[in-house]
């Protein structure tokens, strides 16, 4: 039986069979409030039963369009068949031994593959941990061991994690660090490049950052600069052309390790293997997590061999770092990326989102900036004719979209950015549905 056009269109839209959240979700949420601490926040109390591609289906049977992908984790789609098959097959062989006790080849091979695909042709080494914040912490350890210096510089509007050290590296204290001090010492935050707000060229912004590094910190004490090539929680801030390479050049000249936090932007999301490539950046260390295993916990630190070898035997590792099942899933992810097809999908998604958002901006002056690359696109909300942030409006848009079955994420240091992190399986028709919902929210 052939589906008529209306049926095909319906397959691209969310399907809501109850109010949101539905009765089953409300019941589970009541239990959650008794069993889970309030510090484990909840953006939307809708409890998911299964997922596929760009769709989430909750315990009440509502089908929701997911444009967040677990904050950029399921880049290749929920329950991607090749990844699931690889993980299942590995579970039948071995689930854990601990690589630092009795190792296994797949860990070594994944390290070799990341050396092939991270920026630069220099000799590299990789080791694996569980999460992005853990990768950041280990990169700092390695940089300090290599340079013999102590201070770490992080950029304004950055987000690097919720652990003791990474809290000190974040731009915003609330909610990530409120009440959790004292914070780790020897972390300094420095100005970044934010074209909408500073109006500076890449060279001008780099000169400002470098002046701060030299005058307020001093290269003699600076072990590393860490930067997200495209800032995530900061609102998908894309630096001006030339900014990042200028910082790298200065770092190299001053024995400072340049760390690229590619945890959210890397591995295909921006239409390239790593976002650093978009800016001509060749970092000393590259951090991966999130999309590396398409939903399984894994993170890595890849870097120049001589830097990575600064830590002595036993100085790096962890019980579950490089778990065989996660490693197997990551190999499947890299197999798919190596076909090149995901990069084309990221470019398609960028075209659909940017053109659609530009159309919305032509009638809604509160959209002050549209930015990003690939399937990492955002728009910033400002008072018309200015750059004054419209704090809270992004949350209102996301809340309205949720009532229509479209899951959006917010971001930005001012709480005024709506960001898109869809899986690369999202269709242009699904994007059109989401943009229509956003248009309705703006009209209201």
PyMOL commands that set and color helices and strands:
alter all, ss='L'
color gray80, all
select helices_A, chain A and resi 5-10+23-35+69-72+81-93+105-117+132-147+164-169+195-198+202-217+219-221+243-253+275-279+290-293+305-308+324-338+341-361+393-403+428-443
alter helices_A, ss='H'
color red, helices_A
select strands_A, chain A and resi 48-52+55-58+63-66+124-129+151-155+187-190+222-227+257-261+285-288+299-304+367-373+376-381+406-407+409-411+417-420
alter strands_A, ss='S'
color yellow, strands_A
deselect
rebuild
show_as cartoon
